[in-house]
């Protein structure tokens, strides 16, 4: 007897074939046109990735409207504001961040261009104290500005259950029936280290499957992305968390670009938070010193901050 | 990066949830995502080409293949079709989502 997966897969494949046949019979001239161009509609995302990738390399501004860079305070202005406010308002770094992003980012999430990303790298590094990069070791996410959605807990070892994932509101999301992109975190309960417990607790989901060269470089990229740290910043409230990439997704047709573990989502937006706009940057942490979890940047020591724009 | 001009109009979250329920691995999940994705592309283009005057098909396809991410294509389509392209695509996608969910959920009754 076939599994639920097999049955659903077969049904969807039948429907898929019907839709393709309808397209072919309704528009044979377009089928011919696409064949002449050597492009399949089924591979249109790959084609889009190539077009955008080529434009980005050429430095073209592909996606509009651009954010107003002048609206963002310069690194020098940030430190001046923070120094002035350290005694009067302990919450000010977060307020500066929220105000700056609200006045400068597009209202709808979208990919940003290279200069916008470079500025935000510097801005976020300066204000949160976490060194971040949009492009790290040559790798770049599909977008740094998108919607994040709530994910479920992931099974950490064979036999893991929801009840083993702590207590409270975060259990309400449940546990995913399948495994994360890298399978179990540990081969058994005995091999589950505190570090791996923390990795599942503070995990992020990114769309590795839509990276333009994923298929050609899968072997390298699978290792590179495994538990790679990212800084996630909620652009509505400024809450920030460092998370480890532990799954692939969401699907492009969900409207979302990222996912967060129940703990990530609760920290970003509270127990009922299901979806919202975020910035996601790689954490530049070659010595593995940046801890996973919330970034309380209102308590950072200003004297240790580097405010030189890279 | 991958983006299509109609991506923002499609939010199939319930389908994603149903797929997650039956997929045991990343590979299984991504295979079903891809099947749904391909259905979307064919349905959206089919609807557009049925609405668009035939003498504009080639012009549209040239624009689409040159910049599949360009959301100004929605304005172009609205002008050429004489109707709100966003609404037409959303309506088509709502119907597709219902059909896919019907297929998936009927499985549970077997």
Interface residues (C-beta under 8 A of the other chain):
Chain A: X3 X4 X5 X7 X8 X9 X11 X12 X13 X15 X16 X19 X20 X22 X23 X26 X27 X29 X30 X33 X34 X37 X39 X41 X42 X44 X45 X46 X47 X48 X49 X51 X52 X53 X56 X62 X63 X108 X111 X140 X142 X143 X149 X152 X176 X177 X178 X179 X180 X181 X209 X210 X212 X247 X248 X249 X250 X251 X252 X253 X254 X255
Chain B: X1 X2 X3 X4 X7 X8 X10 X11 X12 X13 X15 X16 X18 X19 X20 X21 X22 X23 X24 X25 X26 X28 X29 X30 X31 X32 X33 X35 X36 X37 X38 X39 X40 X41 X42 X43 X45 X46 X49 X50 X57 X58 X61 X65 X66 X67 X68 X69 X99 X100 X103 X104 X106 X107 X108 X110
